[in-house]
Amino acid sequence: MNKTVTGTGKTVEDAINHGLQQLGVTREQVETKIIQVPDSGLMKIFGKKEAIVEVTLLNDPEQHAIDFLTEVFEAMKIPCEIETHLEDNVLFIDLKGNDMGILIGRRGQTLDSLQYLVSLVINRHSEDYIRIVLDTEDYRAKREKTLEDLGEKMADKAVSYKKKMILEPMNPSERRIIHAKLQNHEKVYTFSEGEEPYRRVVIQCKDKN
């Protein structure tokens, strides 16, 4: 929901600045609506009317993400610097600090959970869906490389042993990495089986015929 405050002042500009001060934001982050223009009053007998302006905070996904994560990290007592970049409805968030391993968790589970929560918070306020990519210490790229290497290794095993290889349970994004890596493989194909959260990638040899 957009937040609206009422600013007042001797001039319209003063009223807008008053609203900006209440919201703690810049002019670029709001839209304004003039409710009342300043008036010196009839024959200066009835006093001067101030300018009144409604100042509405526009949806700012980057700020929503920063505010939410800051609150989370303060509760966890984890000092953390948050950098954001919004591009083509994808919000990239990079976390920097000491001992970020606690935010990554086992196989990235904590990082994935935080990413999911941020997505809920952001898209609750946004008319257009915004995809969230939450990362720290370049974990996403390292994990992708690990999964690609795993896929290739297990594909080689499937070919050597002439049997299907069933990988450990993974989340949908991790399964997609392996599927994509092996989609053009000459000797194996992949598919997923099982129910979430235990769904697994299966690597199987192609039929020679």
C-alpha positions as a printed NumPy array, in Angstrom:
array([[  0.   ,   0.   ,   0.   ],
       [  1.264,   3.491,  -0.809],
       [  1.763,   5.778,   2.176],
       [  0.31 ,   9.289,   2.025],
       [  0.958,  12.245,   4.332],
       [ -0.274,  15.817,   4.293],
       [  2.273,  18.61 ,   4.064],
       [  1.601,  22.233,   4.864],
       [  3.558,  25.442,   4.358],
       [  3.531,  29.049,   3.275],
       [  4.082,  27.95 ,  -0.328],
       [  3.317,  24.775,  -2.278],
       [  7.03 ,  23.985,  -2.335],
       [  7.219,  24.376,   1.444],
       [  4.23 ,  22.045,   1.822],
       [  5.869,  19.426,  -0.412],
       [  9.114,  19.644,   1.55 ],
       [  7.137,  19.238,   4.762],
       [  5.635,  16.028,   3.368],
       [  9.048,  14.768,   2.238],
       [ 10.429,  15.343,   5.716],
       [  7.625,  13.303,   7.248],
       [  8.284,  10.392,   4.877],
       [ 12.057,  10.727,   4.983],
       [ 12.375,  10.446,   1.194],
       [ 13.361,  12.522,  -1.844],
       [ 11.153,  14.262,  -4.421],
       [ 11.786,  11.5  ,  -6.977],
       [ 10.177,   8.903,  -4.702],
       [  6.785,  10.569,  -4.389],
       [  3.844,  11.979,  -6.282],
       [  2.058,  15.091,  -5.088],
       [ -1.48 ,  16.452,  -5.173],
       [ -2.252,  20.067,  -4.312],
       [ -5.219,  20.257,  -1.942],
       [ -5.09 ,  23.967,  -1.184],
       [ -3.074,  26.82 ,  -2.635],
       [ -1.868,  29.578,  -0.309],
       [ -4.12 ,  32.597,  -0.045],
       [ -3.653,  35.882,   1.784],
       [ -7.401,  35.966,   2.55 ],
       [-10.177,  38.328,   1.588],
       [ -8.911,  41.875,   2.032],
       [ -6.402,  40.33 ,   4.494],
       [ -9.186,  40.31 ,   7.094],
       [ -9.752,  36.582,   7.526],
       [ -6.122,  35.575,   7.74 ],
       [ -3.842,  33.69 ,   5.39 ],
       [ -4.503,  30.133,   4.216],
       [ -1.52 ,  27.807,   4.04 ],
       [ -0.677,  25.568,   1.119],
       [ -1.783,  21.962,   1.667],
       [ -0.328,  19.13 ,  -0.423],
       [ -0.837,  15.362,  -0.288],
       [  2.483,  13.593,  -0.699],
       [  2.288,   9.895,  -1.611],
       [  5.24 ,   7.544,  -1.456],
       [  5.559,   5.595,  -4.681],
       [  6.228,   1.879,  -4.598],
       [  9.965,   1.389,  -4.076],
       [ 10.862,  -2.323,  -4.102],
       [ 14.503,  -1.668,  -3.332],
       [ 13.655,   0.292,  -0.206],
       [ 11.04 ,  -2.279,   0.85 ],
       [ 13.69 ,  -5.007,   0.563],
       [ 16.29 ,  -3.018,   2.491],
       [ 13.839,  -2.145,   5.27 ],
       [ 12.673,  -5.752,   5.633],
       [ 16.148,  -7.305,   5.608],
       [ 17.521,  -4.66 ,   7.967],
       [ 14.81 ,  -5.558,  10.473],
       [ 15.577,  -9.272,  10.08 ],
       [ 19.328,  -8.837,  10.514],
       [ 18.897,  -6.565,  13.512],
       [ 16.752,  -9.241,  15.153],
       [ 19.423, -11.841,  14.33 ],
       [ 22.134,  -9.455,  15.555],
       [ 24.046,  -9.86 ,  12.286],
       [ 25.833,  -6.747,  10.969],
       [ 25.232,  -6.719,   7.236],
       [ 25.527,  -4.287,   4.339],
       [ 22.703,  -4.52 ,   1.794],
       [ 23.214,  -3.514,  -1.836],
       [ 20.341,  -3.571,  -4.345],
       [ 19.946,  -3.184,  -8.088],
       [ 16.635,  -3.327,  -9.984],
       [ 16.769,  -4.275, -13.645],
       [ 13.943,  -5.477, -15.923],
       [ 11.695,  -6.485, -12.986],
       [ 14.504,  -8.455, -11.37 ],
       [ 15.714,  -7.162,  -8.015],
       [ 19.286,  -8.219,  -7.29 ],
       [ 20.238,  -8.055,  -3.613],
       [ 23.802,  -8.614,  -2.426],
       [ 24.608,  -9.06 ,   1.259],
       [ 28.057,  -8.167,   2.558],
       [ 29.583,  -8.68 ,   5.973],
       [ 31.633, -10.984,   8.148],
       [ 30.663, -14.635,   8.514],
       [ 27.956, -14.65 ,   5.873],
       [ 27.938, -18.436,   6.047],
       [ 25.173, -18.261,   8.648],
       [ 22.965, -16.509,   6.071],
       [ 23.736, -19.111,   3.415],
       [ 22.928, -22.136,   5.544],
       [ 23.189, -25.766,   4.52 ],
       [ 23.237, -25.899,   0.719],
       [ 21.851, -22.377,   0.59 ],
       [ 18.63 , -23.209,   2.415],
       [ 18.729, -20.129,   4.672],
       [ 19.529, -17.863,   1.718],
       [ 16.671, -19.41 ,  -0.281],
       [ 14.271, -18.894,   2.623],
       [ 15.269, -15.241,   2.955],
       [ 14.872, -14.805,  -0.796],
       [ 11.367, -16.288,  -0.626],
       [ 10.361, -13.987,   2.246],
       [ 11.691, -10.906,   0.45 ],
       [  9.713, -11.936,  -2.639],
       [  6.531, -12.112,  -0.562],
       [  7.145,  -8.669,   0.933],
       [  8.034,  -7.001,  -2.384],
       [  5.275,  -8.502,  -4.488],
       [  2.659,  -7.686,  -1.878],
       [  3.283,  -4.031,  -2.737],
       [  3.968,  -4.358,  -6.468],
       [  1.474,  -4.428,  -9.326],
       [  4.002,  -6.233, -11.56 ],
       [  5.745,  -9.395, -10.363],
       [  9.349,  -8.751,  -9.392],
       [ 11.762, -11.683,  -9.267],
       [ 14.201, -11.607,  -6.362],
       [ 17.807, -12.805,  -6.563],
       [ 19.369, -12.738,  -3.106],
       [ 23.083, -13.503,  -2.942],
       [ 26.143, -13.227,  -0.728],
       [ 29.816, -13.992,  -1.303],
       [ 28.939, -14.97 ,  -4.896],
       [ 27.26 , -18.107,  -3.538],
       [ 24.756, -18.428,  -6.398],
       [ 27.433, -18.608,  -9.095],
       [ 29.531, -21.038,  -7.064],
       [ 26.537, -23.276,  -6.384],
       [ 25.547, -23.227, -10.068],
       [ 29.064, -24.344, -11.052],
       [ 28.954, -27.111,  -8.429],
       [ 25.62 , -28.374,  -9.724],
       [ 26.744, -28.274, -13.356],
       [ 29.85 , -30.282, -12.459],
       [ 27.694, -32.735, -10.512],
       [ 25.356, -33.15 , -13.475],
       [ 28.235, -33.921, -15.835],
       [ 29.814, -36.364, -13.382],
       [ 26.56 , -38.252, -12.834],
       [ 25.859, -38.288, -16.578],
       [ 29.234, -39.965, -17.131],
       [ 28.351, -42.516, -14.466],
       [ 24.977, -43.201, -16.059],
       [ 26.704, -43.914, -19.369],
       [ 29.496, -46.011, -17.815],
       [ 27.219, -48.125, -15.607],
       [ 24.335, -48.242, -18.114],
       [ 21.874, -47.317, -15.344],
       [ 19.909, -44.283, -14.278],
       [ 21.393, -42.031, -11.627],
       [ 19.076, -40.472,  -9.037],
       [ 20.367, -37.297,  -7.429],
       [ 19.62 , -35.94 ,  -3.975],
       [ 16.462, -33.843,  -3.44 ],
       [ 16.809, -30.278,  -4.708],
       [ 14.659, -27.193,  -4.969],
       [ 13.18 , -26.256,  -8.388],
       [ 15.839, -23.674,  -9.262],
       [ 18.676, -26.123,  -8.606],
       [ 16.973, -28.865, -10.605],
       [ 16.594, -26.451, -13.528],
       [ 20.362, -25.859, -13.54 ],
       [ 21.083, -29.564, -14.035],
       [ 18.297, -30.012, -16.599],
       [ 19.665, -27.057, -18.577],
       [ 23.245, -28.311, -18.383],
       [ 22.352, -31.747, -19.778],
       [ 19.501, -30.867, -22.142],
       [ 21.73 , -31.251, -25.231],
       [ 23.741, -34.219, -23.963],
       [ 24.165, -36.865, -26.661],
       [ 23.816, -39.917, -24.434],
       [ 21.542, -39.037, -21.515],
       [ 18.325, -37.192, -20.767],
       [ 16.944, -35.881, -17.478],
       [ 13.612, -35.667, -15.732],
       [ 12.363, -35.065, -12.2  ],
       [ 10.433, -37.434,  -9.969],
       [  8.934, -37.363,  -6.488],
       [  6.989, -34.78 ,  -4.525],
       [  8.278, -31.542,  -3.046],
       [ 10.401, -31.051,  -1.033],
       [ 11.904, -34.446,  -1.929],
       [ 11.721, -34.091,  -5.713],
       [ 14.9  , -35.32 ,  -7.436],
       [ 16.625, -35.118, -10.8  ],
       [ 17.   , -38.446, -12.588],
       [ 19.672, -38.908, -15.271],
       [ 19.029, -41.789, -17.645],
       [ 20.714, -43.144, -20.779],
       [ 18.959, -42.508, -24.066],
       [ 17.531, -45.484, -25.92 ],
       [ 20.029, -46.558, -28.576],
       [ 17.182, -47.189, -30.962]])
